Amino acid sequence: MPETQKILSLQELGEKALSYRQQGKRVVLCHGVFDLLHPGHVRHLQKALQMGDVLLVTVTADPFVNKGPGRPVFPDTLRAESLAALAAVHFVAIHHGPTAVPVIHAVQPHIYVKGQDYKNLEQDLTGNIAPEQQAVESHGGRLCYTEEIMFSSSRLINDYLDVFSPATKEYLTHFKAENQADQIISRVQSLRKSRVLVVGEAIVDEYCYVTPMGVVGKGVNVVASKYGSTEQFAGGSLAVANHLAGFVDQVTLLTGLGTNDRHEPFIRSKLAANIQPVFYYYESAPTLVKRRFVDEGMNKLFELYFYEEESLSTAMEADMCRWLATQAAHFDVVVVPDYGNGLISQKMVQTLCDHARFLAVNTQVNGGNRGYHVITRYPRADFVAINEPELRLAAHNRFGSLESLAQKISADVQARQLAVTRGTLGALLLDNQTGLFHATPALSTQVVDRVGAGDSFLAFASLALGNGFSPELSLFLGSAAAALDVQIVCNREPITPVPLFKYITTLLK
């Protein structure tokens, strides 16, 4: 049978399975990504067929492959074709979902087969094997494992395909010589009890998706666009808190909302259940909204701010300072994404510096504060994460070396560590306790949207450093999180443990 005729829809695959069962044949099911078909896969599928009469295989569709940026290397259609070309495989389907549970219910196999690397349920990062086993057993089937030669698709792809640049390959080779994925994941998992406070502006990010149509004419140089739709996201400190909420049991969030135009129901609905919000309300200003007009290529065409520059009243400032003075010291890590749009006053800065046990800060330069909002407004910070333009602005130095500028600014704010993020050029971290610089290249091969990547870097590098991780490991974690974040449109979803852990595993194969 030609390979293309062996590729079915999931519904058709279920119908085939029913027909085989009615004929008294034993149906075997395998499911996976199969990104790079190798001898281990072939032997696994051959052994699976030996357990029954018919072998059906499903592959995970591209949007649900959870191995990090640049994966899958091969699209689901080609992966399905490769499997269909094998004599051991009777039929193939592409499954559009994160787990094989719907596949199992559709096929109802006698035997569901996984490789030996899934045998230990405690080491299953996805948490999918246990529900898949329950699903197959609910139809009278059973879960079996093959004991065949082991290959790693991720390792083969990392070593032999040009997924990463030579510089990134060299970095990963050196890093994984000293660090193992399972040990890193175990350390991150141990942070559950860490007490974290996030302080910063709540931002409602809006994307208005438009299609540019051309210049309006009549001598006016204005581009007309066709409106498509609008999407809202919980951004700013809300996004930072949501990132952290997946990795610690409870996050406290201190922020400000508008008395009018609060957007409070939307904000509360977007916060993770284990975030404890402490809201203060501006007397006259609205909740900060940033509305961006975005074309089909995710290019930002225009941006509107809905806010008041002088939003913080004396009474609100005093209340927030009192809260910080009594509560900040109770947290292991205080993370301050300071967007410079009116919430964090100089008195609040001083209160944070006086009372936070471990203070991590980013001072973002944006359209609402360009030219006067710099990290040196903080007399002290344990960890600083800023991008290269923010560093140069703080140092008033356009052409100096990053290393010398990092040393100067970190001394000005008494930072133990200072990280400089550089987009496609990666990141640099100065550890003032040793005087050493650590560098990582960009760990992402694709970019969907850069908005929010700095926030994710800040969140994870701060959590790691605040809990005693080495600067090198903290830089790696922040960079890995940022690499995942640039695959996400704005703050549509936070970084969660399974994608991060799987990407760490993929990187360090």
DAKADA-V861698 format. One record per backbone hydrogen bond with DSSP energy under -0.5 kcal/mol. CO is the residue of the C=O (numbers start at 1). NH is the residue of the N-H. Records with the same first field share a line. If there is no record, write none. Layout:
CO->NH + NH
This chain:
2->5 + 6
3->6
4->7
6->8 + 92
8->94
9->13
10->14
11->15
12->16
13->17
14->18
15->19
16->20
17->21
18->22
19->23
20->25
21->24
25->27
26->53 + 54
27->110 + 111
28->56
29->113
30->58
32->60
38->41 + 42
39->43
40->44
41->45
42->46
43->47
44->48
45->49
46->50
47->51
48->51
49->52
54->28 + 56
55->90 + 91
56->30
57->93
58->32
59->95
61->64
62->65
64->66
65->67
68->71
75->78 + 79
76->80
77->81
78->82
79->83
80->84
81->85
83->86
86->89
88->90
91->57
92->8
93->59 + 95
94->96
95->61 + 97
100->104
101->105
102->106
103->107
104->108
110->142
111->29 + 113
112->144
113->31
114->146
115->118
116->119
119->121
120->123
121->124
123->125
127->131
128->132
129->133
130->134
131->135
132->136
133->137
134->138
135->139
136->139 + 141
137->140
142->112
144->114
146->116
151->153
152->156
153->157
154->158
155->159
156->160
157->161 + 163
161->163 + 164
165->169
166->170
167->171
168->172
169->173
170->174
171->175
172->176
173->177
174->178
175->178 + 179
180->184
181->185
182->186
183->187
184->188
185->189
186->190
188->191
189->192
190->193
191->194
192->249
194->196
195->332 + 333
196->252
197->335
198->254
199->337
201->203 + 237
202->288
203->205 + 235
204->290
205->233
206->208 + 292
207->209 + 231
208->294
209->228 + 229
210->212
211->226
214->224
217->220
219->221
220->217 + 222
222->216 + 224
224->213 + 214
225->227
226->211
229->209
231->207
233->205 + 235
235->203 + 238
236->239 + 240
237->241
238->242
239->243
240->244
241->245
242->246
243->246
244->247 + 248
250->196
251->276
252->198
253->255 + 278
254->200
255->280
256->202
257->282
261->287
263->267
264->268
265->269
266->270
267->270 + 271
268->271
272->275
274->251 + 276
275->277
276->253
277->279
278->255
280->257
282->259
285->259
288->204
289->291 + 306
290->206 + 292
291->304
292->208 + 294
293->301 + 302
294->210
295->298
299->295 + 301
302->293
304->291
305->307
306->289
308->311
309->311
311->313
313->317
314->318
315->319
316->320
317->321
318->322
319->323
320->324
321->325
322->326
323->327
324->328
327->330
328->331
333->197 + 335
334->336 + 360
335->199 + 337
336->338 + 362
337->201 + 339
338->364
343->345
345->349
346->350
347->351
348->352
349->353
350->354
351->355
352->356
358->334 + 360
359->382 + 383
360->336
361->385
362->338 + 364
364->366
366->369 + 370
369->372 + 373
372->374
374->377
375->378
377->379
382->416 + 417
383->361
384->419
386->421
387->391
388->392
389->393
390->394
391->395
392->396 + 397
393->396
401->405
402->406
403->407
404->408
405->409
406->410
407->411
408->412
409->413
410->415
411->414
413->381
416->432 + 433
417->384
418->430
419->386 + 421
420->428
421->388
422->425
423->426
424->442
426->422
427->440
428->420
429->431 + 438
430->418 + 432
431->434 + 435 + 436
436->431
438->429
440->427
450->453
452->456
453->457
454->458
455->459
456->460
457->461
458->462
459->463
460->464
461->465
462->466
463->467
464->467 + 469
465->468
470->474
471->475
472->476
473->477
474->478
475->479
476->480
477->481
478->482
479->483
480->484
481->485
482->486
484->487
485->488
486->448 + 449
488->490
489->492
491->234
496->500
497->501
498->502
499->503
500->504
501->505
502->506
503->507
504->508
506->509
